[in-house]
């Protein structure tokens, strides 16, 4: 079975508002110009992607104020004919993280119809194992929703805010929360292998392939195991990959891996379906 053919859920993709996308309209090569519903529909048909899970970035510069953004994501989901799901946004609102953010999360799930919580520690400028995360994670446990955590220790913010070691601490403290570590923990993937649970392959797969080659990349993925891996791309912004080539790049790399059909199905859609209690 080829990766272009197998049904897939892209568990890590980004759709931006028209206003944000229009900011880049003078730069047609910018990846964010591809972040629009029409292009997702095209991708879905070409690569057999059954659903995209839209992930916010906890970034008021890129998106909107939290409640407005969650409401917008909910509207996008409702008007997508089942193509989109979305996780809830949060933003750093100081001391109000301890109570108001918790209420905003509950509204996002119960009123806006979102499916999980996305936490980007670097953009929040809050280490993931900080006590300010505790009320949010307690609420996630109560709501029985998964939590996706950005974990690619590079670029913006303090380098280790999103390190797999910090995620591991919260996995120990909150065993009743299903955590998804994004980007395989970045180049700290070895810590993620031993210290985290589910992990998505978004953004990082082409980087691992460039540095290590196909054989070592396959061994890295198999060290996590098919029961833990989740397909995702981080579309439209992927390591050294133009937006229009993201799915070709991912399918080509994964086609070089020796996964059984059963393992491919788990990675492509079954694991995330089980987490979200959905079918495709």
N, C-alpha and C positions, 0 to 999 in steps of 0.2 A: 504494500500500500504506500502511495506517495503522500507527502504532506500537503500538497495542493488539493488532493482529493478527499482526505479524511475530514469529517465534520469537525469544526473547531469553534471554541469560544475564546476570543481574545480578552483575557481577564484584566488587561492593563492597557487602556487606550485613552486618548485625550481629545475631547471635543471642546472647542472654545467658542465664545460668543462672537456674534458678527462684529461687534465693536472691536474686540481684540484682534480678530483676523484682519479687519479693515486697516488696522495700524500698519500692517505689512504689505498692503496691496501694491505699493510701489516697488516691492521686491518679490517678483513672481517665483524666485528660487527658494524663498524662505519656506521651511517645512510647515509653518503654521497656516500658510495659505491653503494647505490640503486638509486642514482640520474642519471639515464641514460634512453635513449629513449626506449630501449627494455623493461624496467620494467614499464614505463608508458603505453606502449601498452598492457602489461599483465594486469595492473590495469584497464585500460579502458574496456577490455573484461569482466573481472570478476565482476566489480562493476557498469557497465553501465555508465561510465564517458565518455561523448561525447567530451569534450574538457578540456584541462588544460590551464590555463593562467599563463604563466611563469613570475615570479616576480624577478627582480634583487634586490640587497640589498645596492646599493650605496657604495660598499666596494671593493676597488682595490685589497685587499688581497685575497678575495674570488673569484672575477671575473677578469675582464681585464679593461684596460683603457676604458673610456666611449664610444668613437666612435667605437672602436674595439668590445666592448661587444654588443652594439646595432646592429652593422652589423652582428655579430654572431647570435644574437637572431633572426634577420630578416631572416637569412639563415635557421635557425632551423624551423621557422614558414613556410617558403615556401616549405620546403622539408618534411612536416609532414602530407600531405594529409588531412589537416583540423583539425588534432588532437590538435595542439598547436596554441595559440595566445600568445602575449608577450607585456608587458609594458616596456617603455623606462627607461634606467638607467641614473642617473646623479651622479657626484662625486664632492667632495669639491675641487675646483680649485681656492680658494682664491677670489680675486677681479674679476676674470674672470667668477665667478658665475653670474655676472650681465649682461653679454652679450654673451660670448662664450657658456656658458651652454644653453642659450636660443636658439642659432643657432644649437647646437647639438641636442636639443629636436626636433626642427622643422625637421631636417634631419632624425631623427629616425622615425618620423611619416610619412613624405612624401616620403623619399627614401627607408627606411628599412621596411616600412609597419607595424610598431608597432601600438598598439591600445590604449595606455594610458601612463601615467607617474606614476612611483613608487617613493615615497620619504620616505627615512628612516632617520628621523632627528638625531637619536642617532649615526648611522654610519657616517653621514655627520658632526657630532658635531656642528650642527646648530639648534637652537630652531625653531620649525615649524612656529611660528609667527614672526620670524626675518624678517627684511626688505629685506634681500638677497633673500628671497623666492618670493618676489613680481613679479619680471620680469618673472620668470618661470611660476607662476600661471596666469599671464596676457597672456602669450603665450599659456598655456593650454586652457584658455578660448577662445582665438582666433582660436585655432585648433579644438575646440569643442571635447576635449578628457577628459575622467575621470582621476582623480588623486587619487591613493591609497596611504594612509599614514600609515606607521607603527605606532602603538600605543599600546605598551605593556611596560609601564615604569619600566623596570628592566635591570639589567646587564650593558652592555657596554654604555659608554657616561654618560652625566648628566641625572639624573633620570627623570626629567620632560620635557626634550626636545620634547618628543612625546606625552605629556599628552593631553587628550581630550579637556581640556580647551583651549589649544593653537590651536587645530584644529577648535574649535568653533569660535575663533576669525576670522580665515581665511574664514570660511563658511559665516560669516557675511559680510566680506569685498568683497568676490568673490561669490555672489549669482548665477552667471552664470557658475560656475564650479561644476561639479558633483564630490563630495568627497566620498571616501569609507574609513572608519576608520577600519584598520586591527585589528584583535584579540579582537574585542568588546571593545577596549580601555584597555585591560588587566584587572587587579584588580581595575582599576578606571572605571569600567563599568557603575557605577551609573552616573558619569559625562558624559559618552558617550551617555547614554540613553536620557538625557535631552539636550545635547549640540551638537550632531552630527546628520548626516543624515544616509546614508547607512553604514552598518557595516558587516564585515565578521567574521565568527566563527572560523577562522583558529588558530591553536596552542592552544588556551585557553580553548576550550570546555572540554577536559579531566581534566583540572585543576579545572574548576568550578564544574564539576561532582564529583571530588575527595573531594573537600572542602565542597560543599553544598549538594551533593546528587541529585538524579534525580528530585525531586519535585521542589526544589528551582532553579535548573538550568533551568527547563522548565519555571518557572515564570520570570527568568531573560530574557530568549529569548523572551517570550511573551511581556515583558515590552518594548522591541524594536519593536516588531510587525513583522509579516511575510512580510509586504510591504517594510521593511528596511533591512532585513537579507539576507546575501549572503553566500552560501555554499563555504567553502574553508578549506584546512587542514594545510597548511604550509609544506606539504610533502617535504622532508623526515624527517624534524626535528620538532617533536611534543612533547609536555609536557609528560614526563615519558612514552613514547610509542615507541617501536622499529619500525623501518621503515616498516618492512614487516607486521606490525599489525595496521598501521595507519587507513586504510579504514574500517577494521573490527571494530576497536574501535569507530570510528565516527558513523558508521551505527548502532552499538549496542546501543550507548548512545541515538542517535536521535530516534531510534525505541521505546524508553521508553517515548518519548514525545507524548502528545496528540494533534498533529496537524492534521487539515483536509487535504484531498488530495489537495485541492486548495492552502492551505498554504504551504504544502510541495513543490508543483511545483514552487511557487514563490521563495522560499528559494533555491531550488535545481538548478534552471536554469532561471526562467522567469525574475527575477529582473536584473540579470547581462545581459541577452539577451536584455532587454529593454535599459539598460545603453549603451551597445555597438552597439545597433541596428543590432543585428544578430539573426539568427535562428539556431536551431539544428535539 
